[in-house]
Amino acid sequence: MIPQPSLKTLPDQRALVLSLVALVVALFIASLVVGPAGIPPGRGLLALFTGQGGAEVLVMREIRLPRAILGLAIGASLGLAGAAMQGFLRNPLAEPGLIGTSAAAALGAVLAIHTGIYASFALALPLMALAGAGLSVGVILMLAGPRGNALSLILAGIAVSSLAGALTSLVLNLAPNPYAASEIVFWMMGSLADRSLLHVALALPFLALGAALIATTGRGLDALTLGEDAAASLGINLTRLRLKLVLGTAALVGASVAVAGAVGFVGLIAPHLMRRAVGARPSRLLPASALTGAAILLAADIATRVIAPERDLKLGVLTALVGAPFFLHLVRRMAREV
């Protein structure tokens, strides 16, 4: 029988979750009212809800609202996927891009830019990124096999990621002009700027599907902390669990990369920030990590507008600047514990 949390811990967890929800709501509102347009917060929110205000309505509904929604949804998705991958692989250094979906989705988007398709069809870039993510899932499952263990899944993901990265470099090398190469590089840095409600409508179904698949894996991940043999003896179908995790993570990461580009380290950082507060049990870590991921990405996106509003600081650059030292800190701490 899978151990259940003690009743004494439940109120603390509820208080933590409520605090995280309040933080995410506050950051979501801040994302709506902060920007270079210089619209007073009260007038901006009034224009958003009433539709009165001319240019202010356009800024709030067509620019800031999609950006805030995507920041919330993508941050939560990356945090959720990161916690799921760390639980499944039983490795605190695992992150959502480990299975290669992120690199494959980026390759699809890069091909859309390189071929010029996106210039004639606005949604060509995210659609080709989603296609790249979907193709990577098929390749990973084929390489790892339906009953492949965690090691085979990691190796398959590394192979797909390396191949996608090499092909992306080849596309950059063959870019027809410096402007095309520059556009590809800037897109790969990751950003939520200039996203529309069309991007929101395209990404949300895939994000919702991925979240629904991951949400059903809590009990299996809890059992997996005891080992694969113990989990199987508890009635967990490991093949089905693996398939849900791969498909769910691919949907979350693929849709995120499709509309925001490469935004790293959120899926790595969010679970670690919550692990000491809620414990290492995956079923409890999943929702806390999702909320933390949403808070991290919303805060980072707000920071890009505040730190250098006139220079278009890229979101992926900022998360990497913060995430890389955090990752090195984790590696150093783990080395000391060995």
Contacts in CASP RR format, 6 or more apart in sequence:
PFRMAT RR
TARGET T0000
AUTHOR 0000-0000-0000
METHOD contacts of the structure
MODEL  1
MIPQPSLKTLPDQRALVLSLVALVVALFIASLVVGPAGIPPGRGLLALFT
GQGGAEVLVMREIRLPRAILGLAIGASLGLAGAAMQGFLRNPLAEPGLIG
TSAAAALGAVLAIHTGIYASFALALPLMALAGAGLSVGVILMLAGPRGNA
LSLILAGIAVSSLAGALTSLVLNLAPNPYAASEIVFWMMGSLADRSLLHV
ALALPFLALGAALIATTGRGLDALTLGEDAAASLGINLTRLRLKLVLGTA
ALVGASVAVAGAVGFVGLIAPHLMRRAVGARPSRLLPASALTGAAILLAA
DIATRVIAPERDLKLGVLTALVGAPFFLHLVRRMAREV
1 234 0 8 1.000
2 219 0 8 1.000
2 222 0 8 1.000
2 223 0 8 1.000
2 234 0 8 1.000
5 13 0 8 1.000
5 281 0 8 1.000
5 284 0 8 1.000
13 278 0 8 1.000
13 284 0 8 1.000
13 288 0 8 1.000
16 277 0 8 1.000
16 278 0 8 1.000
16 288 0 8 1.000
17 287 0 8 1.000
17 288 0 8 1.000
17 291 0 8 1.000
20 288 0 8 1.000
20 291 0 8 1.000
20 292 0 8 1.000
20 295 0 8 1.000
21 291 0 8 1.000
23 291 0 8 1.000
23 295 0 8 1.000
24 72 0 8 1.000
24 291 0 8 1.000
24 294 0 8 1.000
24 295 0 8 1.000
24 298 0 8 1.000
27 294 0 8 1.000
27 295 0 8 1.000
27 298 0 8 1.000
27 299 0 8 1.000
27 302 0 8 1.000
28 68 0 8 1.000
28 72 0 8 1.000
28 298 0 8 1.000
29 45 0 8 1.000
30 298 0 8 1.000
30 302 0 8 1.000
31 64 0 8 1.000
31 67 0 8 1.000
31 68 0 8 1.000
31 71 0 8 1.000
31 298 0 8 1.000
31 301 0 8 1.000
31 302 0 8 1.000
32 44 0 8 1.000
32 45 0 8 1.000
32 48 0 8 1.000
32 60 0 8 1.000
32 64 0 8 1.000
32 65 0 8 1.000
32 68 0 8 1.000
33 39 0 8 1.000
33 41 0 8 1.000
33 42 0 8 1.000
33 44 0 8 1.000
33 45 0 8 1.000
33 64 0 8 1.000
34 302 0 8 1.000
34 305 0 8 1.000
34 306 0 8 1.000
35 64 0 8 1.000
35 305 0 8 1.000
35 309 0 8 1.000
36 305 0 8 1.000
36 309 0 8 1.000
36 310 0 8 1.000
37 56 0 8 1.000
37 59 0 8 1.000
39 47 0 8 1.000
39 56 0 8 1.000
39 59 0 8 1.000
39 60 0 8 1.000
43 53 0 8 1.000
43 56 0 8 1.000
44 56 0 8 1.000
44 59 0 8 1.000
44 60 0 8 1.000
45 60 0 8 1.000
46 52 0 8 1.000
47 53 0 8 1.000
47 54 0 8 1.000
47 56 0 8 1.000
47 57 0 8 1.000
47 59 0 8 1.000
47 60 0 8 1.000
47 61 0 8 1.000
48 57 0 8 1.000
48 60 0 8 1.000
48 61 0 8 1.000
48 64 0 8 1.000
48 65 0 8 1.000
51 57 0 8 1.000
51 61 0 8 1.000
62 196 0 8 1.000
62 197 0 8 1.000
63 194 0 8 1.000
65 197 0 8 1.000
66 195 0 8 1.000
66 196 0 8 1.000
66 197 0 8 1.000
66 199 0 8 1.000
66 200 0 8 1.000
67 192 0 8 1.000
67 193 0 8 1.000
67 195 0 8 1.000
67 301 0 8 1.000
68 298 0 8 1.000
69 200 0 8 1.000
70 192 0 8 1.000
70 195 0 8 1.000
70 199 0 8 1.000
70 200 0 8 1.000
70 203 0 8 1.000
70 259 0 8 1.000
70 260 0 8 1.000
71 192 0 8 1.000
71 260 0 8 1.000
71 294 0 8 1.000
71 297 0 8 1.000
71 298 0 8 1.000
71 301 0 8 1.000
72 294 0 8 1.000
72 297 0 8 1.000
72 298 0 8 1.000
73 200 0 8 1.000
73 203 0 8 1.000
73 204 0 8 1.000
73 207 0 8 1.000
73 294 0 8 1.000
74 192 0 8 1.000
74 203 0 8 1.000
74 207 0 8 1.000
74 255 0 8 1.000
74 256 0 8 1.000
74 259 0 8 1.000
74 260 0 8 1.000
74 263 0 8 1.000
74 297 0 8 1.000
75 256 0 8 1.000
75 266 0 8 1.000
75 270 0 8 1.000
75 290 0 8 1.000
75 293 0 8 1.000
75 294 0 8 1.000
75 296 0 8 1.000
75 297 0 8 1.000
75 298 0 8 1.000
76 211 0 8 1.000
76 290 0 8 1.000
76 291 0 8 1.000
76 293 0 8 1.000
76 294 0 8 1.000
77 207 0 8 1.000
77 210 0 8 1.000
77 211 0 8 1.000
77 252 0 8 1.000
77 253 0 8 1.000
77 255 0 8 1.000
77 256 0 8 1.000
77 290 0 8 1.000
78 96 0 8 1.000
78 252 0 8 1.000
78 253 0 8 1.000
78 256 0 8 1.000
78 263 0 8 1.000
78 264 0 8 1.000
78 266 0 8 1.000
78 267 0 8 1.000
78 270 0 8 1.000
78 293 0 8 1.000
78 297 0 8 1.000
79 96 0 8 1.000
79 266 0 8 1.000
79 267 0 8 1.000
79 270 0 8 1.000
79 271 0 8 1.000
79 289 0 8 1.000
79 290 0 8 1.000
79 292 0 8 1.000
79 293 0 8 1.000
79 294 0 8 1.000
80 211 0 8 1.000
80 214 0 8 1.000
80 252 0 8 1.000
80 286 0 8 1.000
80 289 0 8 1.000
80 290 0 8 1.000
81 96 0 8 1.000
81 214 0 8 1.000
81 248 0 8 1.000
81 249 0 8 1.000
81 252 0 8 1.000
81 253 0 8 1.000
81 267 0 8 1.000
82 94 0 8 1.000
82 95 0 8 1.000
82 96 0 8 1.000
82 249 0 8 1.000
82 267 0 8 1.000
82 268 0 8 1.000
82 270 0 8 1.000
82 271 0 8 1.000
82 289 0 8 1.000
83 267 0 8 1.000
83 270 0 8 1.000
83 271 0 8 1.000
83 274 0 8 1.000
83 282 0 8 1.000
83 285 0 8 1.000
83 286 0 8 1.000
83 288 0 8 1.000
83 289 0 8 1.000
83 290 0 8 1.000
84 214 0 8 1.000
84 217 0 8 1.000
84 221 0 8 1.000
84 245 0 8 1.000
84 248 0 8 1.000
84 249 0 8 1.000
84 282 0 8 1.000
84 286 0 8 1.000
85 94 0 8 1.000
85 95 0 8 1.000
85 96 0 8 1.000
85 97 0 8 1.000
85 98 0 8 1.000
85 99 0 8 1.000
85 245 0 8 1.000
85 249 0 8 1.000
86 92 0 8 1.000
86 93 0 8 1.000
86 94 0 8 1.000
86 95 0 8 1.000
86 271 0 8 1.000
86 282 0 8 1.000
87 94 0 8 1.000
87 221 0 8 1.000
87 224 0 8 1.000
87 225 0 8 1.000
87 282 0 8 1.000
87 285 0 8 1.000
88 94 0 8 1.000
88 150 0 8 1.000
88 217 0 8 1.000
88 221 0 8 1.000
88 224 0 8 1.000
88 241 0 8 1.000
88 242 0 8 1.000
88 245 0 8 1.000
89 98 0 8 1.000
89 150 0 8 1.000
89 153 0 8 1.000
89 154 0 8 1.000
90 150 0 8 1.000
90 224 0 8 1.000
90 225 0 8 1.000
90 227 0 8 1.000
92 271 0 8 1.000
92 272 0 8 1.000
92 275 0 8 1.000
92 330 0 8 1.000
92 334 0 8 1.000
93 268 0 8 1.000
93 327 0 8 1.000
93 330 0 8 1.000
93 331 0 8 1.000
93 334 0 8 1.000
94 268 0 8 1.000
95 264 0 8 1.000
95 265 0 8 1.000
95 267 0 8 1.000
95 268 0 8 1.000
96 102 0 8 1.000
96 249 0 8 1.000
96 252 0 8 1.000
96 253 0 8 1.000
96 267 0 8 1.000
97 103 0 8 1.000
97 161 0 8 1.000
97 249 0 8 1.000
97 253 0 8 1.000
98 154 0 8 1.000
98 157 0 8 1.000
98 158 0 8 1.000
98 161 0 8 1.000
99 136 0 8 1.000
99 140 0 8 1.000
99 153 0 8 1.000
99 154 0 8 1.000
99 156 0 8 1.000
99 157 0 8 1.000
99 160 0 8 1.000
99 161 0 8 1.000
99 246 0 8 1.000
99 249 0 8 1.000
99 250 0 8 1.000
100 136 0 8 1.000
100 140 0 8 1.000
100 157 0 8 1.000
100 158 0 8 1.000
100 160 0 8 1.000
100 161 0 8 1.000
100 164 0 8 1.000
101 133 0 8 1.000
101 134 0 8 1.000
101 136 0 8 1.000
101 137 0 8 1.000
101 140 0 8 1.000
101 160 0 8 1.000
101 249 0 8 1.000
101 250 0 8 1.000
101 253 0 8 1.000
101 254 0 8 1.000
101 257 0 8 1.000
102 161 0 8 1.000
102 253 0 8 1.000
102 254 0 8 1.000
102 257 0 8 1.000
102 262 0 8 1.000
103 136 0 8 1.000
103 160 0 8 1.000
103 161 0 8 1.000
103 164 0 8 1.000
103 165 0 8 1.000
103 168 0 8 1.000
104 132 0 8 1.000
104 133 0 8 1.000
104 134 0 8 1.000
104 135 0 8 1.000
104 136 0 8 1.000
104 160 0 8 1.000
104 161 0 8 1.000
104 164 0 8 1.000
105 129 0 8 1.000
105 130 0 8 1.000
105 132 0 8 1.000
105 133 0 8 1.000
105 136 0 8 1.000
105 253 0 8 1.000
105 254 0 8 1.000
105 257 0 8 1.000
105 258 0 8 1.000
106 129 0 8 1.000
106 164 0 8 1.000
106 165 0 8 1.000
106 168 0 8 1.000
106 188 0 8 1.000
106 257 0 8 1.000
106 261 0 8 1.000
106 262 0 8 1.000
107 132 0 8 1.000
107 164 0 8 1.000
107 165 0 8 1.000
107 167 0 8 1.000
107 168 0 8 1.000
107 171 0 8 1.000
108 128 0 8 1.000
108 129 0 8 1.000
108 131 0 8 1.000
108 132 0 8 1.000
109 125 0 8 1.000
109 126 0 8 1.000
109 128 0 8 1.000
109 129 0 8 1.000
109 187 0 8 1.000
109 257 0 8 1.000
109 258 0 8 1.000
109 261 0 8 1.000
110 168 0 8 1.000
110 171 0 8 1.000
110 172 0 8 1.000
110 184 0 8 1.000
110 187 0 8 1.000
110 188 0 8 1.000
111 128 0 8 1.000
111 171 0 8 1.000
112 118 0 8 1.000
112 124 0 8 1.000
112 125 0 8 1.000
112 127 0 8 1.000
112 128 0 8 1.000
112 129 0 8 1.000
113 125 0 8 1.000
113 180 0 8 1.000
113 183 0 8 1.000
113 184 0 8 1.000
113 187 0 8 1.000
114 171 0 8 1.000
114 174 0 8 1.000
114 175 0 8 1.000
114 176 0 8 1.000
114 180 0 8 1.000
114 184 0 8 1.000
117 124 0 8 1.000
117 128 0 8 1.000
118 124 0 8 1.000
118 125 0 8 1.000
118 128 0 8 1.000
122 198 0 8 1.000
123 198 0 8 1.000
123 199 0 8 1.000
123 202 0 8 1.000
125 187 0 8 1.000
125 258 0 8 1.000
126 199 0 8 1.000
126 202 0 8 1.000
126 203 0 8 1.000
126 258 0 8 1.000
126 259 0 8 1.000
127 202 0 8 1.000
127 258 0 8 1.000
129 254 0 8 1.000
129 257 0 8 1.000
129 258 0 8 1.000
129 261 0 8 1.000
130 206 0 8 1.000
130 254 0 8 1.000
130 255 0 8 1.000
130 258 0 8 1.000
132 254 0 8 1.000
133 250 0 8 1.000
133 251 0 8 1.000
133 253 0 8 1.000
133 254 0 8 1.000
133 255 0 8 1.000
133 257 0 8 1.000
133 258 0 8 1.000
134 250 0 8 1.000
134 254 0 8 1.000
136 160 0 8 1.000
136 164 0 8 1.000
136 250 0 8 1.000
137 246 0 8 1.000
137 247 0 8 1.000
137 250 0 8 1.000
139 156 0 8 1.000
139 160 0 8 1.000
140 153 0 8 1.000
140 156 0 8 1.000
140 157 0 8 1.000
140 160 0 8 1.000
140 246 0 8 1.000
141 243 0 8 1.000
141 246 0 8 1.000
143 152 0 8 1.000
143 155 0 8 1.000
143 156 0 8 1.000
143 157 0 8 1.000
143 159 0 8 1.000
143 160 0 8 1.000
144 152 0 8 1.000
144 153 0 8 1.000
144 155 0 8 1.000
144 156 0 8 1.000
145 152 0 8 1.000
146 239 0 8 1.000
146 243 0 8 1.000
147 238 0 8 1.000
147 239 0 8 1.000
148 242 0 8 1.000
149 228 0 8 1.000
153 242 0 8 1.000
153 246 0 8 1.000
168 188 0 8 1.000
171 184 0 8 1.000
172 181 0 8 1.000
172 184 0 8 1.000
172 185 0 8 1.000
175 181 0 8 1.000
175 184 0 8 1.000
186 314 0 8 1.000
187 261 0 8 1.000
188 261 0 8 1.000
188 262 0 8 1.000
189 261 0 8 1.000
189 262 0 8 1.000
189 314 0 8 1.000
189 315 0 8 1.000
189 316 0 8 1.000
189 317 0 8 1.000
190 260 0 8 1.000
190 261 0 8 1.000
190 262 0 8 1.000
190 263 0 8 1.000
190 314 0 8 1.000
190 315 0 8 1.000
190 316 0 8 1.000
190 317 0 8 1.000
191 260 0 8 1.000
191 261 0 8 1.000
191 304 0 8 1.000
191 312 0 8 1.000
191 314 0 8 1.000
191 315 0 8 1.000
191 316 0 8 1.000
192 260 0 8 1.000
192 301 0 8 1.000
192 315 0 8 1.000
193 312 0 8 1.000
195 259 0 8 1.000
195 260 0 8 1.000
199 259 0 8 1.000
200 259 0 8 1.000
202 255 0 8 1.000
202 258 0 8 1.000
202 259 0 8 1.000
203 255 0 8 1.000
203 256 0 8 1.000
203 258 0 8 1.000
203 259 0 8 1.000
206 251 0 8 1.000
206 252 0 8 1.000
206 254 0 8 1.000
206 255 0 8 1.000
206 258 0 8 1.000
207 251 0 8 1.000
207 252 0 8 1.000
207 255 0 8 1.000
207 256 0 8 1.000
209 248 0 8 1.000
209 251 0 8 1.000
210 247 0 8 1.000
210 248 0 8 1.000
210 249 0 8 1.000
210 251 0 8 1.000
210 252 0 8 1.000
211 248 0 8 1.000
211 252 0 8 1.000
211 290 0 8 1.000
213 244 0 8 1.000
213 245 0 8 1.000
213 247 0 8 1.000
213 248 0 8 1.000
213 251 0 8 1.000
214 244 0 8 1.000
214 245 0 8 1.000
214 248 0 8 1.000
214 249 0 8 1.000
214 252 0 8 1.000
214 286 0 8 1.000
215 286 0 8 1.000
216 244 0 8 1.000
217 241 0 8 1.000
217 244 0 8 1.000
217 245 0 8 1.000
217 282 0 8 1.000
218 282 0 8 1.000
218 283 0 8 1.000
218 286 0 8 1.000
219 236 0 8 1.000
219 283 0 8 1.000
220 231 0 8 1.000
220 236 0 8 1.000
220 241 0 8 1.000
220 282 0 8 1.000
221 241 0 8 1.000
221 282 0 8 1.000
221 283 0 8 1.000
221 286 0 8 1.000
222 281 0 8 1.000
222 282 0 8 1.000
222 283 0 8 1.000
223 230 0 8 1.000
223 231 0 8 1.000
223 234 0 8 1.000
223 235 0 8 1.000
223 236 0 8 1.000
224 231 0 8 1.000
224 236 0 8 1.000
224 238 0 8 1.000
224 241 0 8 1.000
224 282 0 8 1.000
225 280 0 8 1.000
225 281 0 8 1.000
225 282 0 8 1.000
226 234 0 8 1.000
228 238 0 8 1.000
231 238 0 8 1.000
232 238 0 8 1.000
256 263 0 8 1.000
257 263 0 8 1.000
260 315 0 8 1.000
261 316 0 8 1.000
262 316 0 8 1.000
263 297 0 8 1.000
263 315 0 8 1.000
263 316 0 8 1.000
263 319 0 8 1.000
264 316 0 8 1.000
264 319 0 8 1.000
264 320 0 8 1.000
264 323 0 8 1.000
265 319 0 8 1.000
265 320 0 8 1.000
265 322 0 8 1.000
265 323 0 8 1.000
265 324 0 8 1.000
265 326 0 8 1.000
265 327 0 8 1.000
266 293 0 8 1.000
266 296 0 8 1.000
266 297 0 8 1.000
266 319 0 8 1.000
267 289 0 8 1.000
267 293 0 8 1.000
268 323 0 8 1.000
268 326 0 8 1.000
268 327 0 8 1.000
269 293 0 8 1.000
269 296 0 8 1.000
269 322 0 8 1.000
269 323 0 8 1.000
269 326 0 8 1.000
270 289 0 8 1.000
270 290 0 8 1.000
270 292 0 8 1.000
270 293 0 8 1.000
270 296 0 8 1.000
271 285 0 8 1.000
271 289 0 8 1.000
271 292 0 8 1.000
272 326 0 8 1.000
272 330 0 8 1.000
273 292 0 8 1.000
274 285 0 8 1.000
274 288 0 8 1.000
274 289 0 8 1.000
274 292 0 8 1.000
275 285 0 8 1.000
277 288 0 8 1.000
278 284 0 8 1.000
278 285 0 8 1.000
278 288 0 8 1.000
279 285 0 8 1.000
296 319 0 8 1.000
297 315 0 8 1.000
297 319 0 8 1.000
300 315 0 8 1.000
300 316 0 8 1.000
300 318 0 8 1.000
300 319 0 8 1.000
300 322 0 8 1.000
301 315 0 8 1.000
303 318 0 8 1.000
304 313 0 8 1.000
304 314 0 8 1.000
304 315 0 8 1.000
304 318 0 8 1.000
307 313 0 8 1.000
307 318 0 8 1.000
END
